[in-house]
Every structure is written in C-alpha cells, then in structure tokens.
Amino acid sequence: MKITLAGSRHFGVETFNMMRGHGIEVIRVVVADGEDRLAAAARAAGVEVVVQAKPKLIVASEIAPGTDLIVTAHSHAMVSDGALKAARHGGIGYHPSLLPRHRGIAAVEWTIKERDAIAGGTIYHLSDRLDAGAIAAQDWVFVKKNETARELWERALAPLGLRLLAQVIDQAKTSGVLPSMPQDEQFATNAPRLDVEKSHAAPKSAAS
C-alpha cells in the first residue's frame, strides 16, 4: 500500500510516523508550506516532498505516480477530482467529529461550544464537498466536564484519528477495499471558525 500523505503541523508528523512505524509505505508528502514541520520530517526520512502550487488545492500532478491511497492529516486544501483519480483507492481524511455532525474547520471547538457529552472521529472518503464523503470508520469518546477543545483533541481525538487511520489502511491492504457508508444528511451540522460565526452574528444583534 503506497501512500501520498498531504498535511501539516503536529498531526501531520504524527500520522507520518504512525504509518512508517506501521509498515505503511509513504512515497510522497504534499504540503502547502515547504518549511512546515511535516516537510522537515519527511526530508529527514528521505521521503520526497512536494509543495502545492496553490495552498488551498491539491492537483493530480502533485500525487506521486503509483499511489494507492491519498491520506490527508491536518490539510486545509481541497483534493481535486483529478488528484483522487490519480490514486487507485482515491483518498481518505480524518475529521474530529462524528460526521455528519460538525462539518468544518472548527469541529472540536463546536463540540465544546454545543456542550456535547460525546465526541468522536471519522475517517471519510475525500470528495468535492467539504467533510461530506462516505464514512470508512468512526468511533466515539466521552467529553470530560470543563474540558477545553485543545485538551479534548490532545487527550482523545488525535490518538483516535491515528488508530482509525491505521485500521482503515490495514483493511484496504488486506481486502483491497475501503469501507464506505454514506453520511445521513438529515443530521449534518456546520462547524465554521468561531470568529467567523461571531462576525456573522454581530449585525443581527446590532439590529435587534
């Protein structure tokens, strides 16, 4: 199973290390910033690094030839349809919520804001809609009382993501098939940046 990994920062590095320690072959790392710590970790390990031409988009030419699966880990770029077709099994990503709940960039923050008693993580198929692809694996955790978003992420959701990614990749290696269950749209909610949410709400309160 040959992987092109697209990502950034600490979770990108943790995913890179997990896959290599798990006997999963990472043949290329794709980053938006060539100075990112994931790029540094890949270069140190002798893995090819490609910097995206557009920070918010990954295109087919940036996927390594012979890629079986694209994996995203803390990547804020859309993976183009052409890029997905360049990999034998398409692509998967990890989202720190029980999709379709809390789709968006601030899923953990909204878990805390909404006072959810249960949080979770989802491995989902990358598609042309943000966080809306079919589910490959999912699991849940309890949220501790008074826990912050950062604490929840570091304690439970980041480790959960690494475990689920390993599980799905192992299954694909063994069976040649990625699990796929459509999301139930009736339960979809959005999790935009909280500062954006506040700015959208401001005119409404001023007008009232």
GROMACS elastic network, one bead per residue, 0.5 to 0.9 nm:
[ bonds ]
;  ai    aj funct       b0    kb
    1    24     6  0.64410   500
    1    25     6  0.63662   500
    1    26     6  0.85884   500
    1    67     6  0.79803   500
    1    68     6  0.59206   500
    1    69     6  0.74325   500
    1   169     6  0.80156   500
    1   170     6  0.88538   500
    1   172     6  0.81189   500
    1   173     6  0.60130   500
    2    24     6  0.70869   500
    2    25     6  0.50919   500
    2    26     6  0.59261   500
    2    27     6  0.62544   500
    2    28     6  0.89936   500
    2    66     6  0.71539   500
    2    67     6  0.52401   500
    2    68     6  0.51460   500
    2    69     6  0.65771   500
    2    70     6  0.87295   500
    3    24     6  0.75251   500
    3    25     6  0.60501   500
    3    27     6  0.58595   500
    3    28     6  0.70913   500
    3    29     6  0.86702   500
    3    64     6  0.84058   500
    3    66     6  0.88333   500
    3    67     6  0.56364   500
    3    68     6  0.60498   500
    3    69     6  0.51424   500
    3    70     6  0.57406   500
    3    71     6  0.68621   500
    3    87     6  0.87920   500
    4    25     6  0.88840   500
    4    26     6  0.59841   500
    4    27     6  0.59192   500
    4    29     6  0.58181   500
    4    30     6  0.72625   500
    4    63     6  0.63549   500
    4    64     6  0.63408   500
    4    67     6  0.61885   500
    4    68     6  0.80431   500
    4    69     6  0.65362   500
    4    71     6  0.63406   500
    4    72     6  0.85323   500
    4    87     6  0.86066   500
    5    12     6  0.82961   500
    5    15     6  0.86481   500
    5    16     6  0.74971   500
    5    26     6  0.68057   500
    5    27     6  0.81265   500
    5    28     6  0.63387   500
    5    30     6  0.61243   500
    5    31     6  0.86399   500
    5    63     6  0.89160   500
    5    69     6  0.85839   500
    5    70     6  0.59345   500
    5    72     6  0.58243   500
    5    73     6  0.74156   500
    6    12     6  0.77624   500
    6    28     6  0.84547   500
    6    29     6  0.57150   500
    6    31     6  0.58863   500
    6    32     6  0.86447   500
    6    58     6  0.85494   500
    6    70     6  0.73973   500
    6    71     6  0.62084   500
    6    73     6  0.63123   500
    6    74     6  0.80089   500
    6    75     6  0.62014   500
    6    77     6  0.87299   500
    7    11     6  0.80097   500
    7    12     6  0.50643   500
    7    13     6  0.82939   500
    7    15     6  0.89737   500
    7    29     6  0.77387   500
    7    30     6  0.66757   500
    7    31     6  0.57784   500
    7    32     6  0.79091   500
    7    38     6  0.72355   500
    7    71     6  0.82969   500
    7    72     6  0.54788   500
    7    76     6  0.78036   500
    7    77     6  0.86626   500
    8    11     6  0.69173   500
    8    13     6  0.71609   500
    8    30     6  0.87754   500
    8    31     6  0.64188   500
    8    32     6  0.77789   500
    8    33     6  0.81473   500
    8    36     6  0.63517   500
    8    37     6  0.69748   500
    8    38     6  0.54629   500
    8    39     6  0.78370   500
    8    72     6  0.89551   500
    8    73     6  0.67938   500
    8    74     6  0.54562   500
    8    75     6  0.59731   500
    8    76     6  0.87582   500
    9    12     6  0.53771   500
    9    13     6  0.64164   500
    9    14     6  0.88046   500
    9    36     6  0.63889   500
    9    37     6  0.56352   500
    9    38     6  0.58954   500
    9    73     6  0.88273   500
    9    74     6  0.70871   500
    9    75     6  0.89728   500
   10    13     6  0.51600   500
   10    14     6  0.61371   500
   10    15     6  0.85883   500
   10    37     6  0.73000   500
   10    38     6  0.74151   500
   10    74     6  0.83743   500
   11    15     6  0.60063   500
   11    16     6  0.84297   500
   11    38     6  0.86782   500
   11    73     6  0.62741   500
   11    74     6  0.61931   500
   11   158     6  0.72524   500
   11   162     6  0.87805   500
   12    15     6  0.51761   500
   12    16     6  0.61479   500
   12    17     6  0.86690   500
   12    37     6  0.83451   500
   12    38     6  0.58394   500
   12    72     6  0.80019   500
   12    74     6  0.59002   500
   12    75     6  0.80390   500
   13    17     6  0.61205   500
   13    18     6  0.84555   500
   13    37     6  0.70639   500
   13    39     6  0.85628   500
   13    41     6  0.67494   500
   13    42     6  0.83672   500
   13    73     6  0.85648   500
   14    17     6  0.51531   500
   14    18     6  0.59799   500
   14    19     6  0.85935   500
   14    38     6  0.87846   500
   14    73     6  0.89229   500
   14   162     6  0.77853   500
   15    18     6  0.50081   500
   15    19     6  0.61385   500
   15    20     6  0.85957   500
   15    73     6  0.67399   500
   15   161     6  0.87125   500
   15   162     6  0.62847   500
   15   165     6  0.83265   500
   16    19     6  0.53963   500
   16    20     6  0.63189   500
   16    21     6  0.85920   500
   16    26     6  0.75817   500
   16    29     6  0.87580   500
   16    38     6  0.78418   500
   16    41     6  0.82560   500
   16    42     6  0.78868   500
   16    73     6  0.87624   500
   17    20     6  0.52131   500
   17    21     6  0.59578   500
   17    22     6  0.83509   500
   17    41     6  0.87182   500
   18    21     6  0.51230   500
   18    22     6  0.59422   500
   18    23     6  0.87449   500
   18    24     6  0.84962   500
   18   162     6  0.70699   500
   18   163     6  0.89234   500
   18   166     6  0.78059   500
   19    23     6  0.63491   500
   19    25     6  0.71824   500
   19    26     6  0.73778   500
   19   162     6  0.88254   500
   19   165     6  0.87343   500
   19   166     6  0.71144   500
   20    23     6  0.53026   500
   20    24     6  0.53189   500
   20    25     6  0.63506   500
   20    26     6  0.70090   500
   21    24     6  0.73973   500
   22    25     6  0.88496   500
   22   166     6  0.75894   500
   24   166     6  0.88587   500
   24   169     6  0.82607   500
   24   170     6  0.86368   500
   26    29     6  0.74066   500
   26    47     6  0.73184   500
   27    47     6  0.62522   500
   27    48     6  0.67661   500
   27    64     6  0.69418   500
   27    66     6  0.88512   500
   27    67     6  0.76736   500
   28    42     6  0.82578   500
   28    47     6  0.59739   500
   28    49     6  0.58543   500
   28    50     6  0.73391   500
   28    62     6  0.89762   500
   28    63     6  0.75537   500
   28    64     6  0.60135   500
   28    67     6  0.87596   500
   29    38     6  0.80029   500
   29    39     6  0.70627   500
   29    42     6  0.67878   500
   29    47     6  0.70946   500
   29    48     6  0.62193   500
   29    50     6  0.62665   500
   29    51     6  0.85508   500
   29    63     6  0.87397   500
   29    64     6  0.87345   500
   30    39     6  0.78966   500
   30    48     6  0.86042   500
   30    49     6  0.58861   500
   30    51     6  0.58156   500
   30    52     6  0.66631   500
   30    58     6  0.82305   500
   30    62     6  0.70794   500
   30    63     6  0.77956   500
   31    34     6  0.64215   500
   31    35     6  0.89162   500
   31    36     6  0.74361   500
   31    38     6  0.76583   500
   31    39     6  0.67342   500
   31    49     6  0.74374   500
   31    50     6  0.64141   500
   31    51     6  0.50311   500
   31    52     6  0.60324   500
   31    55     6  0.81276   500
   31    75     6  0.79288   500
   32    35     6  0.89940   500
   32    36     6  0.80604   500
   32    50     6  0.86039   500
   32    51     6  0.55536   500
   32    52     6  0.51596   500
   32    53     6  0.78912   500
   32    54     6  0.74193   500
   32    56     6  0.76968   500
   32    57     6  0.88278   500
   32    58     6  0.89536   500
   32    75     6  0.82523   500
   32    76     6  0.87556   500
   32    77     6  0.80758   500
   33    36     6  0.53978   500
   33    39     6  0.79156   500
   33    51     6  0.63674   500
   33    52     6  0.77692   500
   33    55     6  0.77603   500
   34    37     6  0.86165   500
   34    38     6  0.87829   500
   34    39     6  0.60469   500
   34    40     6  0.81370   500
   34    49     6  0.80857   500
   34    50     6  0.78717   500
   34    51     6  0.57620   500
   34    52     6  0.87629   500
   35    38     6  0.82840   500
   35    39     6  0.64222   500
   35    40     6  0.68969   500
   36    39     6  0.53370   500
   36    40     6  0.65494   500
   36    41     6  0.88960   500
   37    41     6  0.61602   500
   37    42     6  0.86074   500
   38    41     6  0.50762   500
   38    42     6  0.61693   500
   38    43     6  0.86252   500
   39    42     6  0.51673   500
   39    43     6  0.61830   500
   39    44     6  0.85765   500
   39    48     6  0.88786   500
   39    49     6  0.62669   500
   39    50     6  0.84967   500
   39    51     6  0.87589   500
   40    43     6  0.52355   500
   40    44     6  0.61369   500
   40    45     6  0.86779   500
   40    49     6  0.88930   500
   41    44     6  0.51386   500
   41    45     6  0.63297   500
   41    46     6  0.87748   500
   41    47     6  0.86126   500
   42    45     6  0.51122   500
   42    46     6  0.62419   500
   42    48     6  0.69318   500
   42    49     6  0.67803   500
   43    47     6  0.55057   500
   43    48     6  0.66669   500
   43    49     6  0.68339   500
   44    47     6  0.75880   500
   50    62     6  0.66528   500
   50    63     6  0.87091   500
   51    54     6  0.86481   500
   51    55     6  0.84936   500
   51    62     6  0.80929   500
   52    55     6  0.58400   500
   52    56     6  0.83128   500
   52    57     6  0.73119   500
   52    58     6  0.63464   500
   52    59     6  0.81159   500
   52    62     6  0.70021   500
   53    56     6  0.89725   500
   53    57     6  0.79350   500
   53    58     6  0.79866   500
   53    59     6  0.86272   500
   53    62     6  0.87024   500
   54    57     6  0.53924   500
   54    58     6  0.72051   500
   54    59     6  0.88060   500
   54    77     6  0.85993   500
   55    58     6  0.78179   500
   55    76     6  0.81821   500
   55    77     6  0.64588   500
   56    75     6  0.88493   500
   56    76     6  0.64467   500
   56    78     6  0.60517   500
   56    79     6  0.86481   500
   57    76     6  0.85222   500
   57    79     6  0.59508   500
   57    80     6  0.68228   500
   58    61     6  0.84517   500
   58    62     6  0.65944   500
   58    63     6  0.81164   500
   58    77     6  0.64126   500
   58    78     6  0.61878   500
   58    80     6  0.59489   500
   58    83     6  0.68421   500
   59    62     6  0.56146   500
   59    63     6  0.72187   500
   59    78     6  0.88756   500
   59    79     6  0.65666   500
   59    80     6  0.54838   500
   59    81     6  0.80601   500
   59    82     6  0.64880   500
   59    83     6  0.50168   500
   59    84     6  0.85627   500
   60    63     6  0.54817   500
   60    64     6  0.86009   500
   60    79     6  0.85960   500
   60    80     6  0.71829   500
   60    81     6  0.80929   500
   60    82     6  0.51469   500
   60    84     6  0.73432   500
   60    85     6  0.77948   500
   60    86     6  0.60534   500
   60    87     6  0.89533   500
   61    64     6  0.76093   500
   61    65     6  0.87078   500
   61    82     6  0.87639   500
   61    83     6  0.73233   500
   61    86     6  0.85161   500
   62    83     6  0.76159   500
   63    66     6  0.87640   500
   63    67     6  0.71120   500
   63    70     6  0.79208   500
   63    83     6  0.64123   500
   63    84     6  0.86741   500
   63    86     6  0.68626   500
   63    87     6  0.76448   500
   64    67     6  0.56860   500
   64    86     6  0.83723   500
   64    87     6  0.84843   500
   65    86     6  0.76787   500
   65    87     6  0.81783   500
   66    86     6  0.82735   500
   66    87     6  0.72436   500
   66    88     6  0.80496   500
   67    70     6  0.71692   500
   67    86     6  0.72698   500
   67    88     6  0.66099   500
   67    89     6  0.85944   500
   68    86     6  0.85540   500
   68    87     6  0.50186   500
   68    89     6  0.56808   500
   68    90     6  0.75047   500
   68    91     6  0.88277   500
   69    84     6  0.84784   500
   69    87     6  0.53896   500
   69    88     6  0.62482   500
   69    89     6  0.51918   500
   69    90     6  0.56056   500
   69    91     6  0.54741   500
   69    92     6  0.76091   500
   69   169     6  0.86277   500
   70    83     6  0.86832   500
   70    84     6  0.73885   500
   70    87     6  0.65799   500
   70    88     6  0.89722   500
   70    89     6  0.78606   500
   70    90     6  0.62202   500
   70    92     6  0.63044   500
   70    93     6  0.83742   500
   70   126     6  0.89381   500
   71    90     6  0.89463   500
   71    91     6  0.57034   500
   71    92     6  0.51514   500
   71    93     6  0.56948   500
   71    94     6  0.84741   500
   71   126     6  0.89806   500
   71   165     6  0.86217   500
   72    75     6  0.57973   500
   72    76     6  0.89065   500
   72    91     6  0.77212   500
   72    92     6  0.64973   500
   72    94     6  0.70803   500
   72   126     6  0.88254   500
   73    76     6  0.89438   500
   73    93     6  0.64462   500
   73    94     6  0.65562   500
   73    95     6  0.89255   500
   74    93     6  0.86491   500
   74    94     6  0.81360   500
   74    95     6  0.89334   500
   75    78     6  0.82881   500
   75    93     6  0.87995   500
   76   105     6  0.81935   500
   78   126     6  0.85461   500
   78   127     6  0.85054   500
   78   128     6  0.76762   500
   78   129     6  0.88517   500
   78   130     6  0.79390   500
   79    82     6  0.82226   500
   79    83     6  0.62134   500
   79    84     6  0.67838   500
   79    91     6  0.83357   500
   79   126     6  0.72645   500
   79   127     6  0.76360   500
   79   128     6  0.78196   500
   80    83     6  0.50939   500
   80    84     6  0.63701   500
   80    85     6  0.87068   500
   80   127     6  0.81689   500
   80   128     6  0.73085   500
   81    84     6  0.51034   500
   81    85     6  0.62364   500
   81    86     6  0.86915   500
   81   127     6  0.74671   500
   81   128     6  0.71003   500
   82    85     6  0.51100   500
   82    86     6  0.63136   500
   83    86     6  0.50582   500
   83    87     6  0.70718   500
   83    90     6  0.80305   500
   83    91     6  0.88028   500
   84    87     6  0.56329   500
   84    88     6  0.82322   500
   84    89     6  0.79818   500
   84    91     6  0.59832   500
   84   126     6  0.78888   500
   84   127     6  0.83066   500
   85    88     6  0.70332   500
   85    89     6  0.81269   500
   85    90     6  0.60243   500
   85    91     6  0.89458   500
   86    89     6  0.88520   500
   86    90     6  0.73533   500
   87    91     6  0.73218   500
   88    91     6  0.88602   500
   89    92     6  0.89163   500
   89   172     6  0.86191   500
   89   176     6  0.85700   500
   89   177     6  0.78755   500
   89   178     6  0.75071   500
   90   125     6  0.76913   500
   90   126     6  0.75019   500
   91   124     6  0.85090   500
   91   125     6  0.58664   500
   91   126     6  0.53222   500
   91   127     6  0.82646   500
   92   123     6  0.65053   500
   92   124     6  0.54476   500
   92   126     6  0.52052   500
   92   127     6  0.89257   500
   92   133     6  0.88244   500
   92   136     6  0.82189   500
   92   165     6  0.86460   500
   93   122     6  0.81533   500
   93   123     6  0.56020   500
   93   124     6  0.55936   500
   93   125     6  0.65786   500
   93   126     6  0.64440   500
   93   131     6  0.85801   500
   93   165     6  0.81825   500
   94    97     6  0.89673   500
   94   121     6  0.70272   500
   94   122     6  0.57063   500
   94   124     6  0.65162   500
   94   161     6  0.61232   500
   94   162     6  0.85875   500
   94   164     6  0.82866   500
   94   165     6  0.73490   500
   95    98     6  0.80424   500
   95    99     6  0.76901   500
   95   103     6  0.81777   500
   95   104     6  0.87278   500
   95   107     6  0.78934   500
   95   120     6  0.87148   500
   95   121     6  0.57341   500
   95   122     6  0.52602   500
   95   123     6  0.64827   500
   95   124     6  0.75470   500
   95   131     6  0.73813   500
   95   161     6  0.77803   500
   96    99     6  0.84125   500
   96   102     6  0.86479   500
   96   107     6  0.63250   500
   96   108     6  0.64479   500
   96   119     6  0.79314   500
   96   120     6  0.60438   500
   96   122     6  0.63891   500
   96   123     6  0.88979   500
   96   153     6  0.79762   500
   96   157     6  0.61276   500
   96   158     6  0.77463   500
   96   160     6  0.86674   500
   96   161     6  0.73744   500
   97   100     6  0.79289   500
   97   101     6  0.65233   500
   97   102     6  0.61758   500
   97   103     6  0.77059   500
   97   107     6  0.61153   500
   97   108     6  0.69994   500
   97   111     6  0.77751   500
   97   119     6  0.60462   500
   97   122     6  0.62682   500
   97   138     6  0.88899   500
   97   140     6  0.83692   500
   97   157     6  0.84670   500
   98   101     6  0.55920   500
   98   102     6  0.74368   500
   98   103     6  0.89822   500
   98   119     6  0.66397   500
   98   121     6  0.54791   500
   98   122     6  0.59586   500
   98   138     6  0.69827   500
   98   139     6  0.75401   500
   98   140     6  0.72502   500
   99   102     6  0.66125   500
   99   103     6  0.67163   500
   99   120     6  0.84861   500
   99   121     6  0.76823   500
   99   122     6  0.63344   500
   99   124     6  0.85505   500
   99   131     6  0.76850   500
   99   132     6  0.79297   500
   99   135     6  0.79454   500
   99   138     6  0.83645   500
   99   183     6  0.71123   500
   99   184     6  0.86746   500
   99   187     6  0.85028   500
   99   188     6  0.73081   500
   99   189     6  0.86692   500
  100   103     6  0.62511   500
  100   131     6  0.77172   500
  100   132     6  0.69909   500
  100   183     6  0.60028   500
  100   184     6  0.67329   500
  100   185     6  0.68029   500
  100   186     6  0.85871   500
  100   187     6  0.61201   500
  100   189     6  0.66599   500
  100   190     6  0.86718   500
  101   107     6  0.84084   500
  101   187     6  0.63255   500
  101   190     6  0.71048   500
  101   191     6  0.83981   500
  102   105     6  0.87048   500
  102   106     6  0.77904   500
  102   107     6  0.50712   500
  102   108     6  0.81301   500
  102   110     6  0.68553   500
  102   111     6  0.74397   500
  102   188     6  0.71205   500
  102   189     6  0.50549   500
  102   192     6  0.85298   500
  103   106     6  0.81140   500
  103   107     6  0.64427   500
  103   130     6  0.72995   500
  103   131     6  0.57007   500
  103   132     6  0.76357   500
  103   188     6  0.72357   500
  103   189     6  0.60778   500
  103   191     6  0.53270   500
  103   192     6  0.79303   500
  104   107     6  0.59482   500
  104   130     6  0.71533   500
  104   131     6  0.69228   500
  104   189     6  0.87826   500
  104   190     6  0.58499   500
  104   192     6  0.53773   500
  104   193     6  0.79213   500
  105   108     6  0.86041   500
  105   191     6  0.62880   500
  105   192     6  0.57706   500
  105   193     6  0.62893   500
  106   109     6  0.52977   500
  106   110     6  0.61920   500
  106   111     6  0.86558   500
  106   190     6  0.88877   500
  106   191     6  0.52337   500
  106   192     6  0.56384   500
  106   193     6  0.53517   500
  106   194     6  0.71730   500
  107   110     6  0.52118   500
  107   111     6  0.61889   500
  107   112     6  0.88674   500
  107   190     6  0.81833   500
  107   191     6  0.53166   500
  107   192     6  0.78218   500
  107   193     6  0.87843   500
  108   112     6  0.65433   500
  108   113     6  0.86590   500
  108   119     6  0.81883   500
  108   148     6  0.89909   500
  108   149     6  0.55215   500
  108   150     6  0.80127   500
  108   152     6  0.76413   500
  108   153     6  0.70522   500
  108   157     6  0.86914   500
  108   191     6  0.85681   500
  109   112     6  0.52802   500
  109   113     6  0.60982   500
  109   114     6  0.86081   500
  109   148     6  0.80782   500
  109   149     6  0.52529   500
  109   150     6  0.83329   500
  109   191     6  0.80982   500
  109   193     6  0.85026   500
  109   194     6  0.77893   500
  110   114     6  0.57797   500
  110   115     6  0.81607   500
  110   116     6  0.85870   500
  110   149     6  0.84332   500
  110   190     6  0.88111   500
  110   191     6  0.60368   500
  110   192     6  0.84205   500
  110   193     6  0.89067   500
  110   194     6  0.80049   500
  111   114     6  0.54273   500
  111   115     6  0.62036   500
  111   116     6  0.54557   500
  111   117     6  0.84776   500
  111   118     6  0.83307   500
  111   119     6  0.67074   500
  111   143     6  0.88056   500
  111   149     6  0.77602   500
  111   191     6  0.88290   500
  112   116     6  0.63229   500
  112   117     6  0.87602   500
  112   143     6  0.83566   500
  112   146     6  0.87579   500
  112   147     6  0.77351   500
  112   148     6  0.68717   500
  112   149     6  0.62004   500
  112   152     6  0.88180   500
  113   116     6  0.78629   500
  113   149     6  0.89695   500
  115   118     6  0.88205   500
  115   143     6  0.87247   500
  116   119     6  0.66879   500
  116   142     6  0.88327   500
  116   143     6  0.72197   500
  117   141     6  0.88145   500
  117   142     6  0.60793   500
  117   143     6  0.53252   500
  117   144     6  0.77713   500
  117   145     6  0.85006   500
  118   140     6  0.67007   500
  118   141     6  0.57728   500
  118   143     6  0.54739   500
  118   144     6  0.89852   500
  119   139     6  0.87096   500
  119   140     6  0.56174   500
  119   141     6  0.53385   500
  119   142     6  0.60749   500
  119   143     6  0.62560   500
  119   152     6  0.87692   500
  119   157     6  0.81326   500
  120   138     6  0.72967   500
  120   139     6  0.55907   500
  120   141     6  0.55077   500
  120   142     6  0.81759   500
  120   156     6  0.85978   500
  120   157     6  0.67219   500
  120   160     6  0.80296   500
  121   137     6  0.83876   500
  121   138     6  0.57267   500
  121   139     6  0.57441   500
  121   140     6  0.63859   500
  121   141     6  0.84981   500
  121   157     6  0.64857   500
  121   158     6  0.86445   500
  121   160     6  0.67006   500
  121   161     6  0.62950   500
  121   164     6  0.81707   500
  122   135     6  0.68254   500
  122   136     6  0.74960   500
  122   137     6  0.57881   500
  122   139     6  0.68399   500
  122   140     6  0.88903   500
  122   161     6  0.75018   500
  122   164     6  0.77483   500
  123   134     6  0.87432   500
  123   135     6  0.60623   500
  123   136     6  0.53587   500
  123   137     6  0.50762   500
  123   138     6  0.62866   500
  123   161     6  0.76726   500
  123   164     6  0.67533   500
  123   165     6  0.67515   500
  123   168     6  0.78375   500
  124   127     6  0.89820   500
  124   131     6  0.73536   500
  124   132     6  0.77989   500
  124   133     6  0.56820   500
  124   134     6  0.55356   500
  124   136     6  0.52818   500
  124   137     6  0.70968   500
  124   138     6  0.86198   500
  124   180     6  0.80904   500
  124   181     6  0.89889   500
  125   131     6  0.83666   500
  125   132     6  0.80824   500
  125   134     6  0.53058   500
  125   135     6  0.63709   500
  125   136     6  0.68239   500
  125   178     6  0.88954   500
  125   180     6  0.76764   500
  126   129     6  0.80414   500
  126   130     6  0.81001   500
  126   131     6  0.73251   500
  126   132     6  0.78095   500
  126   133     6  0.55662   500
  126   134     6  0.80433   500
  127   130     6  0.71792   500
  127   131     6  0.77600   500
  127   132     6  0.69877   500
  127   133     6  0.53553   500
  127   134     6  0.85296   500
  128   131     6  0.89292   500
  128   132     6  0.82057   500
  128   133     6  0.81158   500
  129   132     6  0.54451   500
  129   133     6  0.70698   500
  130   133     6  0.77768   500
  131   134     6  0.89229   500
  132   135     6  0.86238   500
  132   182     6  0.85925   500
  132   183     6  0.69304   500
  132   185     6  0.86973   500
  132   188     6  0.89092   500
  133   180     6  0.88729   500
  133   181     6  0.88345   500
  133   182     6  0.70632   500
  133   183     6  0.71160   500
  134   179     6  0.86221   500
  134   180     6  0.53931   500
  134   181     6  0.50975   500
  134   183     6  0.57329   500
  135   138     6  0.72658   500
  135   179     6  0.73197   500
  135   180     6  0.53631   500
  135   182     6  0.61207   500
  135   183     6  0.65309   500
  136   168     6  0.69862   500
  136   178     6  0.65865   500
  136   181     6  0.65502   500
  137   164     6  0.66139   500
  137   165     6  0.84000   500
  137   167     6  0.82532   500
  137   168     6  0.68943   500
  137   179     6  0.72677   500
  137   180     6  0.82252   500
  137   181     6  0.87445   500
  138   164     6  0.73467   500
  139   160     6  0.77712   500
  139   164     6  0.80487   500
  140   157     6  0.87677   500
  140   160     6  0.84859   500
  141   156     6  0.70510   500
  141   157     6  0.78961   500
  141   160     6  0.86980   500
  142   156     6  0.87634   500
  143   146     6  0.86075   500
  143   147     6  0.69490   500
  143   152     6  0.69548   500
  143   156     6  0.88537   500
  144   147     6  0.53382   500
  144   148     6  0.88310   500
  144   152     6  0.78765   500
  147   150     6  0.82393   500
  147   151     6  0.60921   500
  147   152     6  0.63283   500
  148   151     6  0.51123   500
  148   152     6  0.61443   500
  148   153     6  0.85539   500
  149   152     6  0.51559   500
  149   153     6  0.61204   500
  149   154     6  0.86286   500
  150   153     6  0.50998   500
  150   154     6  0.60995   500
  150   155     6  0.83951   500
  151   154     6  0.52516   500
  151   155     6  0.58058   500
  151   156     6  0.81749   500
  152   155     6  0.52826   500
  152   156     6  0.57161   500
  152   157     6  0.64130   500
  152   158     6  0.86095   500
  153   156     6  0.56840   500
  153   158     6  0.55203   500
  153   159     6  0.83408   500
  154   157     6  0.64639   500
  154   158     6  0.57644   500
  154   159     6  0.74760   500
  155   158     6  0.72625   500
  155   159     6  0.73486   500
  156   159     6  0.56803   500
  156   160     6  0.60545   500
  156   161     6  0.87425   500
  157   161     6  0.61373   500
  157   162     6  0.87984   500
  158   161     6  0.51087   500
  158   162     6  0.65096   500
  158   163     6  0.88276   500
  159   162     6  0.52209   500
  159   163     6  0.63242   500
  159   164     6  0.87074   500
  160   163     6  0.51524   500
  160   164     6  0.61338   500
  160   165     6  0.85492   500
  161   164     6  0.51825   500
  161   165     6  0.60377   500
  161   166     6  0.85673   500
  162   165     6  0.52191   500
  162   166     6  0.62454   500
  162   167     6  0.86124   500
  163   166     6  0.52542   500
  163   167     6  0.61720   500
  163   168     6  0.87839   500
  164   168     6  0.61710   500
  164   169     6  0.85463   500
  165   168     6  0.53017   500
  165   169     6  0.61146   500
  165   170     6  0.84477   500
  166   169     6  0.52594   500
  166   170     6  0.59675   500
  166   171     6  0.85075   500
  167   170     6  0.52416   500
  167   171     6  0.62180   500
  167   172     6  0.87367   500
  168   171     6  0.50541   500
  168   172     6  0.62204   500
  168   173     6  0.86394   500
  168   178     6  0.69768   500
  168   179     6  0.77214   500
  169   172     6  0.50300   500
  169   173     6  0.61486   500
  169   174     6  0.86247   500
  169   178     6  0.80017   500
  170   173     6  0.50211   500
  170   174     6  0.61690   500
  170   175     6  0.85651   500
  171   174     6  0.51245   500
  171   175     6  0.59018   500
  171   176     6  0.74159   500
  171   177     6  0.72415   500
  171   178     6  0.70085   500
  171   179     6  0.83305   500
  172   175     6  0.53735   500
  172   178     6  0.53071   500
  172   179     6  0.82462   500
  173   176     6  0.55920   500
  173   177     6  0.79119   500
  174   177     6  0.81578   500
  175   178     6  0.80853   500
  182   185     6  0.87923   500
  183   186     6  0.88884   500
  183   187     6  0.85748   500
  183   188     6  0.83529   500
  184   187     6  0.60571   500
  184   188     6  0.72019   500
  185   188     6  0.51577   500
  185   189     6  0.88416   500
  186   189     6  0.88540   500
  191   194     6  0.79465   500
  191   197     6  0.88986   500
  192   195     6  0.84451   500
  192   196     6  0.68216   500
  192   197     6  0.65872   500
  193   196     6  0.52615   500
  193   197     6  0.63300   500
  193   198     6  0.87889   500
  194   198     6  0.61424   500
  194   199     6  0.85757   500
  195   198     6  0.51064   500
  195   199     6  0.62002   500
  195   200     6  0.86612   500
  196   199     6  0.50968   500
  196   200     6  0.61958   500
  196   201     6  0.86186   500
  197   200     6  0.52228   500
  197   201     6  0.63024   500
  197   202     6  0.88179   500
  198   201     6  0.50255   500
  198   202     6  0.61650   500
  199   202     6  0.52079   500
  199   203     6  0.76858   500
  200   203     6  0.67813   500
  200   204     6  0.77388   500
  201   204     6  0.53878   500
  201   205     6  0.65534   500
  201   206     6  0.88535   500
  202   205     6  0.53762   500
  202   206     6  0.62268   500
  202   207     6  0.86518   500
  203   207     6  0.60618   500
  203   208     6  0.86973   500
  204   207     6  0.52210   500
  204   208     6  0.64032   500
  205   208     6  0.52122   500
